[in-house]
């Protein structure tokens, strides 16, 4: 039961009754307030709500330590996502070149 929707609908019905509307007028008031859904819309909404829950669960499972970057860096997922070996090789090559230019030990 969706108490919020029921309260909204009862408010619209009450206001329509205060204006002296009959059943068709009350139904029209509910539709105008956007409180009537077709079965197709209700099914689509339920499917979207389920998909949202799946995506939120997937997001939580895939990166459980987003709040702590150091803890995430220590996970196997980070090792795959953060492969820095090309950058390390480039920096080592630059360092070796600088040592050769200055005559330092390699």
PDB file as gemmi writes it, atoms N, CA and C in Angstrom:
CRYST1    1.000    1.000    1.000  90.00  90.00  90.00 P 1                      
ATOM      1  N   UNK A   1       0.850  -1.173   0.000  1.00  0.00           N  
ATOM      2  CA  UNK A   1       0.000   0.000   0.000  1.00  0.00           C  
ATOM      3  C   UNK A   1       0.897   1.238   0.000  1.00  0.00           C  
ATOM      4  N   UNK A   2       0.547   2.167  -0.849  1.00  0.00           N  
ATOM      5  CA  UNK A   2       1.294   3.413  -0.954  1.00  0.00           C  
ATOM      6  C   UNK A   2       0.485   4.512  -0.262  1.00  0.00           C  
ATOM      7  N   UNK A   3       0.807   4.740   0.993  1.00  0.00           N  
ATOM      8  CA  UNK A   3       0.044   5.711   1.804  1.00  0.00           C  
ATOM      9  C   UNK A   3       0.082   7.111   1.211  1.00  0.00           C  
ATOM     10  N   UNK A   4       1.197   7.459   0.645  1.00  0.00           N  
ATOM     11  CA  UNK A   4       1.336   8.801   0.072  1.00  0.00           C  
ATOM     12  C   UNK A   4       0.341   8.998  -1.085  1.00  0.00           C  
ATOM     13  N   UNK A   5       0.266   7.984  -1.964  1.00  0.00           N  
ATOM     14  CA  UNK A   5      -0.649   8.071  -3.106  1.00  0.00           C  
ATOM     15  C   UNK A   5      -2.102   8.079  -2.630  1.00  0.00           C  
ATOM     16  N   UNK A   6      -2.381   7.267  -1.612  1.00  0.00           N  
ATOM     17  CA  UNK A   6      -3.753   7.213  -1.083  1.00  0.00           C  
ATOM     18  C   UNK A   6      -4.137   8.555  -0.474  1.00  0.00           C  
ATOM     19  N   UNK A   7      -3.252   9.157   0.278  1.00  0.00           N  
ATOM     20  CA  UNK A   7      -3.536  10.472   0.868  1.00  0.00           C  
ATOM     21  C   UNK A   7      -3.730  11.537  -0.216  1.00  0.00           C  
ATOM     22  N   UNK A   8      -2.902  11.476  -1.258  1.00  0.00           N  
ATOM     23  CA  UNK A   8      -3.051  12.446  -2.350  1.00  0.00           C  
ATOM     24  C   UNK A   8      -4.392  12.259  -3.039  1.00  0.00           C  
ATOM     25  N   UNK A   9      -4.749  11.004  -3.311  1.00  0.00           N  
ATOM     26  CA  UNK A   9      -6.027  10.734  -3.974  1.00  0.00           C  
ATOM     27  C   UNK A   9      -7.199  11.160  -3.101  1.00  0.00           C  
ATOM     28  N   UNK A  10      -7.107  10.881  -1.805  1.00  0.00           N  
ATOM     29  CA  UNK A  10      -8.223  11.264  -0.928  1.00  0.00           C  
ATOM     30  C   UNK A  10      -8.374  12.777  -0.863  1.00  0.00           C  
ATOM     31  N   UNK A  11      -7.279  13.496  -0.928  1.00  0.00           N  
ATOM     32  CA  UNK A  11      -7.348  14.958  -0.948  1.00  0.00           C  
ATOM     33  C   UNK A  11      -8.029  15.475  -2.197  1.00  0.00           C  
ATOM     34  N   UNK A  12      -7.698  14.864  -3.337  1.00  0.00           N  
ATOM     35  CA  UNK A  12      -8.329  15.274  -4.596  1.00  0.00           C  
ATOM     36  C   UNK A  12      -9.815  14.934  -4.572  1.00  0.00           C  
ATOM     37  N   UNK A  13     -10.156  13.732  -4.088  1.00  0.00           N  
ATOM     38  CA  UNK A  13     -11.565  13.318  -4.001  1.00  0.00           C  
ATOM     39  C   UNK A  13     -12.347  14.254  -3.084  1.00  0.00           C  
ATOM     40  N   UNK A  14     -11.757  14.577  -1.951  1.00  0.00           N  
ATOM     41  CA  UNK A  14     -12.430  15.459  -0.996  1.00  0.00           C  
ATOM     42  C   UNK A  14     -12.695  16.827  -1.624  1.00  0.00           C  
ATOM     43  N   UNK A  15     -11.681  17.361  -2.309  1.00  0.00           N  
ATOM     44  CA  UNK A  15     -11.844  18.670  -2.944  1.00  0.00           C  
ATOM     45  C   UNK A  15     -12.922  18.611  -4.024  1.00  0.00           C  
ATOM     46  N   UNK A  16     -12.960  17.512  -4.784  1.00  0.00           N  
ATOM     47  CA  UNK A  16     -13.980  17.370  -5.828  1.00  0.00           C  
ATOM     48  C   UNK A  16     -15.369  17.262  -5.208  1.00  0.00           C  
ATOM     49  N   UNK A  17     -15.481  16.559  -4.082  1.00  0.00           N  
ATOM     50  CA  UNK A  17     -16.778  16.436  -3.403  1.00  0.00           C  
ATOM     51  C   UNK A  17     -17.225  17.795  -2.864  1.00  0.00           C  
ATOM     52  N   UNK A  18     -16.299  18.579  -2.385  1.00  0.00           N  
ATOM     53  CA  UNK A  18     -16.628  19.911  -1.872  1.00  0.00           C  
ATOM     54  C   UNK A  18     -17.198  20.794  -2.985  1.00  0.00           C  
ATOM     55  N   UNK A  19     -16.767  20.523  -4.219  1.00  0.00           N  
ATOM     56  CA  UNK A  19     -17.264  21.288  -5.367  1.00  0.00           C  
ATOM     57  C   UNK A  19     -18.562  20.699  -5.918  1.00  0.00           C  
ATOM     58  N   UNK A  20     -19.036  19.622  -5.293  1.00  0.00           N  
ATOM     59  CA  UNK A  20     -20.295  19.022  -5.715  1.00  0.00           C  
ATOM     60  C   UNK A  20     -20.177  18.122  -6.926  1.00  0.00           C  
ATOM     61  N   UNK A  21     -19.008  17.638  -7.215  1.00  0.00           N  
ATOM     62  CA  UNK A  21     -18.828  16.768  -8.379  1.00  0.00           C  
ATOM     63  C   UNK A  21     -19.341  15.362  -8.091  1.00  0.00           C  
ATOM     64  N   UNK A  22     -19.796  14.698  -9.139  1.00  0.00           N  
ATOM     65  CA  UNK A  22     -20.229  13.306  -9.041  1.00  0.00           C  
ATOM     66  C   UNK A  22     -19.064  12.387  -9.404  1.00  0.00           C  
ATOM     67  N   UNK A  23     -19.338  11.088  -9.532  1.00  0.00           N  
ATOM     68  CA  UNK A  23     -18.277  10.099  -9.750  1.00  0.00           C  
ATOM     69  C   UNK A  23     -17.404  10.428 -10.953  1.00  0.00           C  
ATOM     70  N   UNK A  24     -18.021  10.785 -12.075  1.00  0.00           N  
ATOM     71  CA  UNK A  24     -17.240  11.106 -13.280  1.00  0.00           C  
ATOM     72  C   UNK A  24     -16.371  12.342 -13.052  1.00  0.00           C  
ATOM     73  N   UNK A  25     -16.909  13.316 -12.341  1.00  0.00           N  
ATOM     74  CA  UNK A  25     -16.124  14.513 -12.033  1.00  0.00           C  
ATOM     75  C   UNK A  25     -14.963  14.210 -11.105  1.00  0.00           C  
ATOM     76  N   UNK A  26     -15.184  13.291 -10.183  1.00  0.00           N  
ATOM     77  CA  UNK A  26     -14.101  12.893  -9.269  1.00  0.00           C  
ATOM     78  C   UNK A  26     -13.018  12.152 -10.048  1.00  0.00           C  
ATOM     79  N   UNK A  27     -13.442  11.252 -10.951  1.00  0.00           N  
ATOM     80  CA  UNK A  27     -12.470  10.526 -11.772  1.00  0.00           C  
ATOM     81  C   UNK A  27     -11.671  11.491 -12.638  1.00  0.00           C  
ATOM     82  N   UNK A  28     -12.362  12.489 -13.189  1.00  0.00           N  
ATOM     83  CA  UNK A  28     -11.683  13.501 -13.998  1.00  0.00           C  
ATOM     84  C   UNK A  28     -10.677  14.287 -13.156  1.00  0.00           C  
ATOM     85  N   UNK A  29     -11.046  14.608 -11.934  1.00  0.00           N  
ATOM     86  CA  UNK A  29     -10.135  15.329 -11.043  1.00  0.00           C  
ATOM     87  C   UNK A  29      -8.908  14.469 -10.715  1.00  0.00           C  
ATOM     88  N   UNK A  30      -9.120  13.170 -10.489  1.00  0.00           N  
ATOM     89  CA  UNK A  30      -7.989  12.266 -10.220  1.00  0.00           C  
ATOM     90  C   UNK A  30      -7.059  12.189 -11.423  1.00  0.00           C  
ATOM     91  N   UNK A  31      -7.637  12.095 -12.611  1.00  0.00           N  
ATOM     92  CA  UNK A  31      -6.822  12.026 -13.827  1.00  0.00           C  
ATOM     93  C   UNK A  31      -6.055  13.324 -14.031  1.00  0.00           C  
ATOM     94  N   UNK A  32      -6.712  14.461 -13.798  1.00  0.00           N  
ATOM     95  CA  UNK A  32      -6.052  15.764 -13.953  1.00  0.00           C  
ATOM     96  C   UNK A  32      -4.890  15.914 -12.980  1.00  0.00           C  
ATOM     97  N   UNK A  33      -5.024  15.304 -11.801  1.00  0.00           N  
ATOM     98  CA  UNK A  33      -3.945  15.368 -10.810  1.00  0.00           C  
ATOM     99  C   UNK A  33      -2.844  14.352 -11.096  1.00  0.00           C  
ATOM    100  N   UNK A  34      -3.041  13.539 -12.141  1.00  0.00           N  
ATOM    101  CA  UNK A  34      -2.028  12.549 -12.498  1.00  0.00           C  
ATOM    102  C   UNK A  34      -2.014  11.347 -11.570  1.00  0.00           C  
ATOM    103  N   UNK A  35      -3.146  11.062 -10.942  1.00  0.00           N  
ATOM    104  CA  UNK A  35      -3.191   9.973  -9.975  1.00  0.00           C  
ATOM    105  C   UNK A  35      -3.770   8.675 -10.540  1.00  0.00           C  
ATOM    106  N   UNK A  36      -4.179   8.685 -11.805  1.00  0.00           N  
ATOM    107  CA  UNK A  36      -4.681   7.463 -12.433  1.00  0.00           C  
ATOM    108  C   UNK A  36      -3.606   6.908 -13.353  1.00  0.00           C  
ATOM    109  N   UNK A  37      -3.305   5.628 -13.202  1.00  0.00           N  
ATOM    110  CA  UNK A  37      -2.322   4.967 -14.045  1.00  0.00           C  
ATOM    111  C   UNK A  37      -2.970   3.812 -14.769  1.00  0.00           C  
ATOM    112  N   UNK A  38      -2.545   3.606 -16.005  1.00  0.00           N  
ATOM    113  CA  UNK A  38      -2.998   2.426 -16.730  1.00  0.00           C  
ATOM    114  C   UNK A  38      -2.193   1.232 -16.214  1.00  0.00           C  
ATOM    115  N   UNK A  39      -2.679   0.028 -16.425  1.00  0.00           N  
ATOM    116  CA  UNK A  39      -1.904  -1.147 -16.011  1.00  0.00           C  
ATOM    117  C   UNK A  39      -0.534  -1.207 -16.683  1.00  0.00           C  
ATOM    118  N   UNK A  40      -0.456  -0.723 -17.919  1.00  0.00           N  
ATOM    119  CA  UNK A  40       0.829  -0.720 -18.626  1.00  0.00           C  
ATOM    120  C   UNK A  40       1.829   0.212 -17.945  1.00  0.00           C  
ATOM    121  N   UNK A  41       1.348   1.412 -17.569  1.00  0.00           N  
ATOM    122  CA  UNK A  41       2.235   2.356 -16.876  1.00  0.00           C  
ATOM    123  C   UNK A  41       2.657   1.808 -15.522  1.00  0.00           C  
ATOM    124  N   UNK A  42       1.741   1.172 -14.813  1.00  0.00           N  
ATOM    125  CA  UNK A  42       2.074   0.604 -13.506  1.00  0.00           C  
ATOM    126  C   UNK A  42       3.119  -0.490 -13.651  1.00  0.00           C  
ATOM    127  N   UNK A  43       2.973  -1.347 -14.666  1.00  0.00           N  
ATOM    128  CA  UNK A  43       3.948  -2.426 -14.891  1.00  0.00           C  
ATOM    129  C   UNK A  43       5.305  -1.854 -15.286  1.00  0.00           C  
ATOM    130  N   UNK A  44       5.289  -0.835 -16.146  1.00  0.00           N  
ATOM    131  CA  UNK A  44       6.542  -0.204 -16.556  1.00  0.00           C  
ATOM    132  C   UNK A  44       7.240   0.456 -15.363  1.00  0.00           C  
ATOM    133  N   UNK A  45       6.469   1.108 -14.521  1.00  0.00           N  
ATOM    134  CA  UNK A  45       7.034   1.746 -13.334  1.00  0.00           C  
ATOM    135  C   UNK A  45       7.645   0.706 -12.397  1.00  0.00           C  
ATOM    136  N   UNK A  46       6.955  -0.418 -12.204  1.00  0.00           N  
ATOM    137  CA  UNK A  46       7.482  -1.486 -11.338  1.00  0.00           C  
ATOM    138  C   UNK A  46       8.775  -2.049 -11.916  1.00  0.00           C  
ATOM    139  N   UNK A  47       8.826  -2.238 -13.240  1.00  0.00           N  
ATOM    140  CA  UNK A  47      10.041  -2.746 -13.878  1.00  0.00           C  
ATOM    141  C   UNK A  47      11.195  -1.761 -13.732  1.00  0.00           C  
ATOM    142  N   UNK A  48      10.897  -0.478 -13.874  1.00  0.00           N  
ATOM    143  CA  UNK A  48      11.938   0.534 -13.725  1.00  0.00           C  
ATOM    144  C   UNK A  48      12.451   0.595 -12.285  1.00  0.00           C  
ATOM    145  N   UNK A  49      11.550   0.441 -11.338  1.00  0.00           N  
ATOM    146  CA  UNK A  49      11.958   0.439  -9.930  1.00  0.00           C  
ATOM    147  C   UNK A  49      12.864  -0.764  -9.634  1.00  0.00           C  
ATOM    148  N   UNK A  50      12.525  -1.942 -10.193  1.00  0.00           N  
ATOM    149  CA  UNK A  50      13.369  -3.131 -10.016  1.00  0.00           C  
ATOM    150  C   UNK A  50      14.739  -2.931 -10.647  1.00  0.00           C  
ATOM    151  N   UNK A  51      14.774  -2.365 -11.846  1.00  0.00           N  
ATOM    152  CA  UNK A  51      16.048  -2.130 -12.532  1.00  0.00           C  
ATOM    153  C   UNK A  51      16.911  -1.154 -11.761  1.00  0.00           C  
ATOM    154  N   UNK A  52      16.296  -0.136 -11.194  1.00  0.00           N  
ATOM    155  CA  UNK A  52      17.042   0.819 -10.384  1.00  0.00           C  
ATOM    156  C   UNK A  52      17.662   0.127  -9.180  1.00  0.00           C  
ATOM    157  N   UNK A  53      16.916  -0.739  -8.536  1.00  0.00           N  
ATOM    158  CA  UNK A  53      17.446  -1.477  -7.387  1.00  0.00           C  
ATOM    159  C   UNK A  53      18.616  -2.353  -7.810  1.00  0.00           C  
ATOM    160  N   UNK A  54      18.511  -2.998  -8.985  1.00  0.00           N  
ATOM    161  CA  UNK A  54      19.615  -3.822  -9.490  1.00  0.00           C  
ATOM    162  C   UNK A  54      20.860  -2.974  -9.733  1.00  0.00           C  
ATOM    163  N   UNK A  55      20.686  -1.828 -10.359  1.00  0.00           N  
ATOM    164  CA  UNK A  55      21.831  -0.958 -10.650  1.00  0.00           C  
ATOM    165  C   UNK A  55      22.482  -0.437  -9.382  1.00  0.00           C  
ATOM    166  N   UNK A  56      21.677  -0.085  -8.390  1.00  0.00           N  
ATOM    167  CA  UNK A  56      22.238   0.388  -7.129  1.00  0.00           C  
ATOM    168  C   UNK A  56      23.007  -0.722  -6.429  1.00  0.00           C  
ATOM    169  N   UNK A  57      22.477  -1.959  -6.462  1.00  0.00           N  
ATOM    170  CA  UNK A  57      23.178  -3.082  -5.846  1.00  0.00           C  
ATOM    171  C   UNK A  57      24.472  -3.372  -6.593  1.00  0.00           C  
ATOM    172  N   UNK A  58      24.438  -3.311  -7.921  1.00  0.00           N  
ATOM    173  CA  UNK A  58      25.628  -3.554  -8.733  1.00  0.00           C  
ATOM    174  C   UNK A  58      26.696  -2.513  -8.455  1.00  0.00           C  
ATOM    175  N   UNK A  59      26.289  -1.280  -8.318  1.00  0.00           N  
ATOM    176  CA  UNK A  59      27.238  -0.198  -8.033  1.00  0.00           C  
ATOM    177  C   UNK A  59      27.900  -0.389  -6.678  1.00  0.00           C  
ATOM    178  N   UNK A  60      27.124  -0.814  -5.702  1.00  0.00           N  
ATOM    179  CA  UNK A  60      27.658  -1.036  -4.365  1.00  0.00           C  
ATOM    180  C   UNK A  60      28.623  -2.205  -4.351  1.00  0.00           C  
ATOM    181  N   UNK A  61      28.296  -3.266  -5.091  1.00  0.00           N  
ATOM    182  CA  UNK A  61      29.145  -4.456  -5.100  1.00  0.00           C  
ATOM    183  C   UNK A  61      30.437  -4.233  -5.855  1.00  0.00           C  
ATOM    184  N   UNK A  62      30.404  -3.465  -6.947  1.00  0.00           N  
ATOM    185  CA  UNK A  62      31.576  -3.338  -7.787  1.00  0.00           C  
ATOM    186  C   UNK A  62      32.652  -2.444  -7.183  1.00  0.00           C  
ATOM    187  N   UNK A  63      32.274  -1.456  -6.398  1.00  0.00           N  
ATOM    188  CA  UNK A  63      33.267  -0.565  -5.803  1.00  0.00           C  
ATOM    189  C   UNK A  63      32.893  -0.298  -4.357  1.00  0.00           C  
ATOM    190  N   UNK A  64      33.138  -1.264  -3.480  1.00  0.00           N  
ATOM    191  CA  UNK A  64      32.682  -1.134  -2.094  1.00  0.00           C  
ATOM    192  C   UNK A  64      33.440  -0.109  -1.270  1.00  0.00           C  
ATOM    193  N   UNK A  65      34.591   0.342  -1.749  1.00  0.00           N  
ATOM    194  CA  UNK A  65      35.389   1.230  -0.916  1.00  0.00           C  
ATOM    195  C   UNK A  65      35.657   2.566  -1.613  1.00  0.00           C  
ATOM    196  N   UNK A  66      34.668   3.064  -2.332  1.00  0.00           N  
ATOM    197  CA  UNK A  66      34.829   4.347  -3.019  1.00  0.00           C  
ATOM    198  C   UNK A  66      35.197   5.480  -2.079  1.00  0.00           C  
ATOM    199  N   UNK A  67      34.708   5.422  -0.851  1.00  0.00           N  
ATOM    200  CA  UNK A  67      34.941   6.520   0.072  1.00  0.00           C  
ATOM    201  C   UNK A  67      36.407   6.596   0.503  1.00  0.00           C  
ATOM    202  N   UNK A  68      37.139   5.489   0.410  1.00  0.00           N  
ATOM    203  CA  UNK A  68      38.527   5.456   0.849  1.00  0.00           C  
ATOM    204  C   UNK A  68      39.419   5.061  -0.328  1.00  0.00           C  
ATOM    205  N   UNK A  69      40.027   6.023  -1.016  1.00  0.00           N  
ATOM    206  CA  UNK A  69      40.817   5.701  -2.198  1.00  0.00           C  
ATOM    207  C   UNK A  69      42.017   4.801  -1.911  1.00  0.00           C  
ATOM    208  N   UNK A  70      42.581   4.901  -0.737  1.00  0.00           N  
ATOM    209  CA  UNK A  70      43.726   4.044  -0.400  1.00  0.00           C  
ATOM    210  C   UNK A  70      43.269   2.602  -0.263  1.00  0.00           C  
ATOM    211  N   UNK A  71      42.153   2.377   0.422  1.00  0.00           N  
ATOM    212  CA  UNK A  71      41.629   1.020   0.553  1.00  0.00           C  
ATOM    213  C   UNK A  71      41.249   0.462  -0.808  1.00  0.00           C  
ATOM    214  N   UNK A  72      40.671   1.288  -1.676  1.00  0.00           N  
ATOM    215  CA  UNK A  72      40.310   0.819  -3.018  1.00  0.00           C  
ATOM    216  C   UNK A  72      41.560   0.460  -3.816  1.00  0.00           C  
ATOM    217  N   UNK A  73      42.618   1.247  -3.674  1.00  0.00           N  
ATOM    218  CA  UNK A  73      43.848   0.981  -4.409  1.00  0.00           C  
ATOM    219  C   UNK A  73      44.445  -0.368  -4.051  1.00  0.00           C  
ATOM    220  N   UNK A  74      44.121  -0.891  -2.882  1.00  0.00           N  
ATOM    221  CA  UNK A  74      44.650  -2.176  -2.446  1.00  0.00           C  
ATOM    222  C   UNK A  74      43.792  -3.365  -2.882  1.00  0.00           C  
ATOM    223  N   UNK A  75      42.680  -3.128  -3.549  1.00  0.00           N  
ATOM    224  CA  UNK A  75      41.797  -4.210  -3.977  1.00  0.00           C  
ATOM    225  C   UNK A  75      42.219  -4.736  -5.345  1.00  0.00           C  
ATOM    226  N   UNK A  76      41.858  -5.984  -5.654  1.00  0.00           N  
ATOM    227  CA  UNK A  76      42.187  -6.535  -6.969  1.00  0.00           C  
ATOM    228  C   UNK A  76      41.541  -5.752  -8.113  1.00  0.00           C  
ATOM    229  N   UNK A  77      40.364  -5.194  -7.888  1.00  0.00           N  
ATOM    230  CA  UNK A  77      39.701  -4.413  -8.935  1.00  0.00           C  
ATOM    231  C   UNK A  77      40.539  -3.199  -9.316  1.00  0.00           C  
ATOM    232  N   UNK A  78      41.161  -2.587  -8.346  1.00  0.00           N  
ATOM    233  CA  UNK A  78      41.976  -1.406  -8.627  1.00  0.00           C  
ATOM    234  C   UNK A  78      43.237  -1.787  -9.386  1.00  0.00           C  
ATOM    235  N   UNK A  79      43.791  -2.965  -9.087  1.00  0.00           N  
ATOM    236  CA  UNK A  79      44.989  -3.405  -9.792  1.00  0.00           C  
ATOM    237  C   UNK A  79      44.726  -3.530 -11.287  1.00  0.00           C  
ATOM    238  N   UNK A  80      43.541  -3.983 -11.634  1.00  0.00           N  
ATOM    239  CA  UNK A  80      43.177  -4.113 -13.046  1.00  0.00           C  
ATOM    240  C   UNK A  80      42.852  -2.747 -13.635  1.00  0.00           C  
ATOM    241  N   UNK A  81      42.081  -1.953 -12.906  1.00  0.00           N  
ATOM    242  CA  UNK A  81      41.645  -0.650 -13.414  1.00  0.00           C  
ATOM    243  C   UNK A  81      42.773   0.370 -13.463  1.00  0.00           C  
ATOM    244  N   UNK A  82      43.734   0.242 -12.588  1.00  0.00           N  
ATOM    245  CA  UNK A  82      44.783   1.254 -12.466  1.00  0.00           C  
ATOM    246  C   UNK A  82      46.151   0.703 -12.868  1.00  0.00           C  
ATOM    247  N   UNK A  83      46.238   0.104 -14.040  1.00  0.00           N  
ATOM    248  CA  UNK A  83      47.514  -0.424 -14.516  1.00  0.00           C  
ATOM    249  C   UNK A  83      48.409   0.749 -14.916  1.00  0.00           C  
ATOM    250  N   UNK A  84      49.407   1.036 -14.110  1.00  0.00           N  
ATOM    251  CA  UNK A  84      50.279   2.185 -14.350  1.00  0.00           C  
ATOM    252  C   UNK A  84      51.635   1.781 -14.904  1.00  0.00           C  
ATOM    253  N   UNK A  85      51.801   0.519 -15.284  1.00  0.00           N  
ATOM    254  CA  UNK A  85      53.109   0.074 -15.756  1.00  0.00           C  
ATOM    255  C   UNK A  85      53.606   0.844 -16.977  1.00  0.00           C  
ATOM    256  N   UNK A  86      52.761   1.239 -17.940  1.00  0.00           N  
ATOM    257  CA  UNK A  86      53.307   2.048 -19.045  1.00  0.00           C  
ATOM    258  C   UNK A  86      53.885   3.382 -18.570  1.00  0.00           C  
ATOM    259  N   UNK A  87      53.219   4.025 -17.634  1.00  0.00           N  
ATOM    260  CA  UNK A  87      53.731   5.292 -17.115  1.00  0.00           C  
ATOM    261  C   UNK A  87      55.033   5.080 -16.335  1.00  0.00           C  
ATOM    262  N   UNK A  88      55.104   3.984 -15.594  1.00  0.00           N  
ATOM    263  CA  UNK A  88      56.318   3.691 -14.818  1.00  0.00           C  
ATOM    264  C   UNK A  88      57.486   3.448 -15.766  1.00  0.00           C  
ATOM    265  N   UNK A  89      57.265   2.679 -16.833  1.00  0.00           N  
ATOM    266  CA  UNK A  89      58.341   2.438 -17.809  1.00  0.00           C  
ATOM    267  C   UNK A  89      58.812   3.743 -18.436  1.00  0.00           C  
ATOM    268  N   UNK A  90      57.870   4.636 -18.756  1.00  0.00           N  
ATOM    269  CA  UNK A  90      58.235   5.910 -19.367  1.00  0.00           C  
ATOM    270  C   UNK A  90      59.067   6.752 -18.401  1.00  0.00           C  
ATOM    271  N   UNK A  91      58.635   6.793 -17.127  1.00  0.00           N  
ATOM    272  CA  UNK A  91      59.385   7.573 -16.136  1.00  0.00           C  
ATOM    273  C   UNK A  91      60.770   6.989 -15.902  1.00  0.00           C  
ATOM    274  N   UNK A  92      60.884   5.670 -15.885  1.00  0.00           N  
ATOM    275  CA  UNK A  92      62.204   5.037 -15.713  1.00  0.00           C  
ATOM    276  C   UNK A  92      63.118   5.355 -16.893  1.00  0.00           C  
ATOM    277  N   UNK A  93      62.557   5.359 -18.097  1.00  0.00           N  
ATOM    278  CA  UNK A  93      63.357   5.697 -19.278  1.00  0.00           C  
ATOM    279  C   UNK A  93      63.816   7.149 -19.208  1.00  0.00           C  
ATOM    280  N   UNK A  94      62.940   8.053 -18.781  1.00  0.00           N  
ATOM    281  CA  UNK A  94      63.329   9.462 -18.639  1.00  0.00           C  
ATOM    282  C   UNK A  94      64.425   9.625 -17.596  1.00  0.00           C  
ATOM    283  N   UNK A  95      64.278   8.920 -16.489  1.00  0.00           N  
ATOM    284  CA  UNK A  95      65.277   8.996 -15.424  1.00  0.00           C  
ATOM    285  C   UNK A  95      66.619   8.450 -15.896  1.00  0.00           C  
ATOM    286  N   UNK A  96      66.585   7.345 -16.624  1.00  0.00           N  
ATOM    287  CA  UNK A  96      67.831   6.779 -17.149  1.00  0.00           C  
ATOM    288  C   UNK A  96      68.493   7.753 -18.118  1.00  0.00           C  
ATOM    289  N   UNK A  97      67.673   8.410 -18.958  1.00  0.00           N  
ATOM    290  CA  UNK A  97      68.232   9.397 -19.888  1.00  0.00           C  
ATOM    291  C   UNK A  97      68.866  10.576 -19.164  1.00  0.00           C  
ATOM    292  N   UNK A  98      68.227  11.028 -18.092  1.00  0.00           N  
ATOM    293  CA  UNK A  98      68.796  12.137 -17.320  1.00  0.00           C  
ATOM    294  C   UNK A  98      70.106  11.724 -16.655  1.00  0.00           C  
ATOM    295  N   UNK A  99      70.155  10.516 -16.174  1.00  0.00           N  
ATOM    296  CA  UNK A  99      71.402  10.045 -15.521  1.00  0.00           C  
ATOM    297  C   UNK A  99      72.535   9.979 -16.538  1.00  0.00           C  
ATOM    298  N   UNK A 100      72.229   9.535 -17.749  1.00  0.00           N  
ATOM    299  CA  UNK A 100      73.272   9.452 -18.770  1.00  0.00           C  
ATOM    300  C   UNK A 100      73.761  10.842 -19.153  1.00  0.00           C  
ATOM    301  N   UNK A 101      72.851  11.817 -19.230  1.00  0.00           N  
ATOM    302  CA  UNK A 101      73.227  13.170 -19.605  1.00  0.00           C  
ATOM    303  C   UNK A 101      74.117  13.813 -18.540  1.00  0.00           C  
ATOM    304  N   UNK A 102      73.833  13.507 -17.273  1.00  0.00           N  
ATOM    305  CA  UNK A 102      74.590  14.129 -16.177  1.00  0.00           C  
ATOM    306  C   UNK A 102      75.800  13.306 -15.791  1.00  0.00           C  
ATOM    307  N   UNK A 103      75.938  12.114 -16.383  1.00  0.00           N  
ATOM    308  CA  UNK A 103      77.086  11.277 -16.077  1.00  0.00           C  
ATOM    309  C   UNK A 103      76.946  10.540 -14.757  1.00  0.00           C  
ATOM    310  N   UNK A 104      75.737  10.413 -14.256  1.00  0.00           N  
ATOM    311  CA  UNK A 104      75.492   9.717 -13.001  1.00  0.00           C  
ATOM    312  C   UNK A 104      75.441   8.220 -13.181  1.00  0.00           C  
ATOM    313  N   UNK A 105      75.425   7.496 -12.070  1.00  0.00           N  
ATOM    314  CA  UNK A 105      75.367   6.029 -12.110  1.00  0.00           C  
ATOM    315  C   UNK A 105      73.947   5.607 -12.477  1.00  0.00           C  
ATOM    316  N   UNK A 106      73.856   4.487 -13.206  1.00  0.00           N  
ATOM    317  CA  UNK A 106      72.538   4.016 -13.614  1.00  0.00           C  
ATOM    318  C   UNK A 106      72.041   2.897 -12.767  1.00  0.00           C  
TER     319      UNK A 106                                                      
END                                                                             
